[in-house]
Amino acid sequence: MIKKNKRIRAVLSVASFLLISLILLYLLQALLVPKYMSEIKEGAMIAEYYDSEPRHSVLFFGDCEFYNAINPAVIWNGYGITSYVRGSAQQLIFHSYYLISESFEYETPDVVVFNAVEMKIGEVQKETYTRMTLDGMPLSKYKLEAAKLSISLNRSGEDESLASYMFPILRYHSRWSELSEEDFVYWFRRDRVTYNGYLMMNGVQAKNKFRDEAAIPSEIPDICWEYLDKIRTLCKEKGVALIVLKSPTDTAVYPWYDEWDDKLSAYCDSYNIRYINAIKEAAAIGTDWSTDSCDGGDHLNDTGATKLSLYLGRIFSEEYGLPDRRGDSGLCTEWNELYVQYKAAAESAEN
């Protein structure tokens, strides 16, 4: 009996030690990972989705061309359609595929909108951008597959490991010297930095540079066609309409070559996918590069984003028949509050 009690105490001691160690590691990891609250807010966006109610008629996937340009609050106020922008800095097409796959575990929207500009790049340019996409995802098979592929396609020479995506403390253990007051304030919580994935950009900067007209466009990488096929197939299996959208950019600054446009248009036509080149729809949208960009034509400001959002809302309503849910008492309070908060922030920034 005495020996049995000793064994039990030994097991309990080991278990207690392991539990305390895990708790300490969790606390350290929560402290050391970047918070992305006051600077580089793009790193906080992916995680915000999991706090939202999975009742979105439309999900958008893309990089800054989407999260600076599409405002779900404006779409709701104009058309009563619920949406979310699952955007992140330099989100690549295979990141989008795994984010779409993961999102379908939470909800099945009526429409998925994919960012056409992701067809330009087939390799990871910088590990930091991958982190800002994947670190916000909870651990899952989708995160691990995305991390493995990202590591294999990182041509920057940066040292990465799959384990560090599973346990971020392995990546950020040396951040002690960089810790600031923000790390302690947001140790266990985060403020919201977007409006359902929309990161508002303010200010106006008209076009001030020009691209080299003699530049030769590169070929669309094979991996981009491969993963566009995967996205198309996945949406078809789920019964979700797929739209491929090229957001407005001033092509004198940020090119979208006719060769890319023609190939992507032909692909979409062959599979009966809606392809919208918003550059060509500038008149219908009302895009004005003297007022609608915050950085000379690369990205839309809030005025430009409002125009594009209303343009898309009309398409969702009139051409896809997505219902106006402003009469739904279960949604109105939440979504009207989102719009009120957005408008207050927009007016404050303008003033």
N, C-alpha and C positions, 0 to 999 in steps of 0.2 A: 504493500500500500504506500509506504514511504517513497519507494523508487518511482512508483506511478505518479505520485504528486510532484516529485522532482522533475520528471519528464514533462508534465503538464506546465510547470512553472518555466522550464527551459523553453518550451514551445511558445508560451505566452510572451516571454522576454524577447525572443527573436521576432515574433510577430509585431510586438510593440515597437521594437527598434526599426523594423522595416516600414511600419506605418508612419512613425515620426519622420523618418528619412524622406519618405515620399511627400509628406506634407511640407517639409522644409524645401525640397526641390521644387514643388509647385509654387510656393511663395517666392522663391528666388527667381524662377522663370517668369512669373507674373510681374516681378519688379524689373527684370532686365530687358524684356522684349520692348521694342520701341512702341510708343503710345500713339503717335501720329495725330495729336490733338491740335497743337498750335501751328505746326509746320508739316509739310508733306502730307496733307490730310488724305490724299489718295490711298495711303496705306491702311486707313481705318474703314474704307468703304465696303469691302467684301463682307466683313463680319456683321455689318449693320443689317443685312438681309435677314439673318436668322432671328432678329427681334421683331420682324414685321409679320403681319397675319398673311398666311399663304392663300390669298384670295385675289390674285392678280389675273386680269384678262390678257395682259400683254407683258412679256418679259423681254428686255433688251440686253444684249451682250456685246461688249466692245470696250474700246479704250477711251481716251479723252475726247475723241470725236463724238462719243455718245454721252458720257457723264457730264460734259460741259454743255451739251446741246439739246438734251431731251429732258423735259421737266414733267414728271408724272402729276404734280400738283396742278399744273396748267391744263393738262389733258383731262384731269378729273373735273376741274371747274368749268371747262368748256363743253365737255361731252359726257361726263359721268362715267368714264371708263377708268378702271383701276389698272395700274401698271407699276413696274419697278425696273430700274436700270442696274443691272449687275455688271458694273464697269470697274476697271482697274487700270493703273498706268501700264502702257504698252502691253495690254492683254493680247496674247497671240492666239491664233485660231485653235490650237489644240487646248489652250487654257479654256477658251470659250466652250469647246466641246465637252470638257469634263465639268465645267460649271453648269451647262445645260443639263447634262446627265444627272448631276447631283440635284439640281433644282426640281427635276421631274420626280424625285423621291419625296419632295415636299408638296408639290402641286402640279396640276396640268393646265397651263394657260390655253387660251384659244389661239394666240399668235406668239411666235418667237421672232424677234427682229435681230438679225446678225449684222455686224459691222463689216462692210465690204473692204474697208482699208486694211483689214487683217490679212488679206490675200497678198500683200506686198512683202511680208517678212516671214521666213520659215525657220529662223534660228533665234535663240535667245541672245539678246544684245548685252544684257547686264543682269547679274543675279539679283540685284536690288529690286528690279521690276517684278521678277518672279516671286520674290518674297511678298511684295505688296499685293499680289494676287492670291498666293496659296496660304500664307500664314493666317489669313482671316478665316479660312475654311476649317471646320471641325475635322478631326481625323476620320478618314473614310477611304474606301478603295479608290474613289475618284481623286482625292487629294494625292494619294500615293502614286497612282498611275501618272497623274499630271507632273508630279515631282520627278519621277524617274525619267520621263521623256524630256523634261526641261533640262535636267542635268546632262543628259546625253547630247542635247542640242546646244549647249552653252559653249560658244566658240571664243569666249573672252579670256579663257585661261584661269578663271576663278575656281577656287577649290570648294566643291560642294559635296554633301553626303546626304543620302536618303534619310539617315537617322536624324539629321538636324531639322528636317521638315516634320518628322514625327515628334521630336523633342527639341523645340526651338532653343532651349537653354544651351544646347551644344553649339549653336550659332552665335548666341549673344552673351556667352559667359564672360567675355572680356569687356562688357560695356560699363563696368564699374566707374571708370574714369569719366564717362559721358553722362552719368545720371544727373538729372536736374530736378527741380521742384515738381515739374510736370509728371515725372515718373512716380513720385510718391502720391500726388493728388489723384492720379488715375491708375493707381496700383490695382484696384479691384472693380473699377467702373470706367465707362467711356461716355463722353457726350456724343450726341448725334452731330455729324458733320455734313450730312446731305439731307435732301428732301426726297426720300425713296430712291436714293442713288444719284440724284442730280446734285452736282457740285457747282454752285452758282459762281460765275465769273462776272465781275463788274468792270466799269471803265470802258472807254472807247479809244481804240487806236486804229486809224485808217491804214490802208496798205502803204508800206514804206520800203518794200524791197521787191526784187523780181528774180525769177528763176532763169536759169540758162536755157534758152529756147533750143540750143543744140544738144541738150542732154538726151541720152538714149535710154529709154525705159528698160529695166531689167525684166527678165521673164518671171512670171508668177511661179514660185517654187512648187515642186511636185507635192510636197507635204501639205501645202495649202489646199490643193485640189483633193487630196486624200481625206483631209479632215472636213472639208466642205461636204464631201460625199457622206461622211459619217454623221454630220449634223443633219443633212437632208434625210437620210435613212431613219435616224432616230425620231425626228419630228413626224415623219410619215407613219412610223410604227405607233406613235402616241396619238395620232390624229390631230396634230397641231399644225396650223398653217405657218409656213416659213416665209419671211420677207428678208431679202438682202438689201441693205440700205447703205448708200454712200452719202455720208453727211455733207452739208455744205462746207466747202473750203474755197478760198480764192486761189484758183489754179495758177495765177501769176506768182503765187508765193509757195503754195503747197500742191504739187502737181497730182493729177489723176489722169494718166495718159489714155488716149483713145484706144490704144492697143489693149490695155487692161480692161477698159470699159466694154469693148467689143467682145472679148473672150468671156468675161463674166456674164454679160447679157446673153450670149449664145448658150452658155451652160444653163442659165436659169430658164431660158425659153425651152430648152430640150427636156426639162423636168417640170415644166409648168409652175415655176417658182416666181413670185413677184420680185422684180428687181427695180429699185428706185434709185436713180442717180439724182440726188437733190441739188447737185451743181447745175444740172440742166433745167431743174424746176425752180430756179431762183425767182423768176417772175411770179409764178403761182404762189410760192412761199412768201415772197416779199423781201427776200434777202437783199440788204444794202450794205456793201462792204465799207462804206464811209461811216456807218453807225452801228453795225451789228457784230463787230469783232473786238475783242479785248487786246489783241496782240498783232494787229496788222494782217489778218486774214487766215491765220492758222486755226484759231478756235473762235467759237461764237461766244459773245457775252450774253447777259440775261435777256436783252432785247431780241437778239437773234434766236436764242433758244425758245423764247415764247412763240415766235413766228413759226419755227419748225415744229414745235409741239402741237400747236393748233392745226397745222397742215396735216400732221400724222393723225391727230384725233379725228379729223373729218374723214380720212381714209378708213380708219377703223370703224367708224360709225356708219358711214354711207356705203362703203364697198365690202366690208366684212360683217356688217350687221351686229357688231358688238353692242350689247344693251347699255342704255343710260341707267345707271344705278343710283342716281341722286335721290331717288325716292325710297331707297332701301335703308330703313332706319338702323339696321345693323352695321351699315358702312358710313352713313352720313356724318355722324359725329367725328369719327376718326379722320375721315378724308377732308371734311370741311376745316377741321383744326389744322391739318397739314397745310392746306392752302392759306389759311390765315397766318400761320407762322412764316411761311415762305414770303407772303406779301409784306409782312412787317419787316423781315430781313432785307427784302429788295428795296423797300422805301427808305429804310435806314441807310443802306449803302448808297443810294442815290443822293440822299441829303448830305 
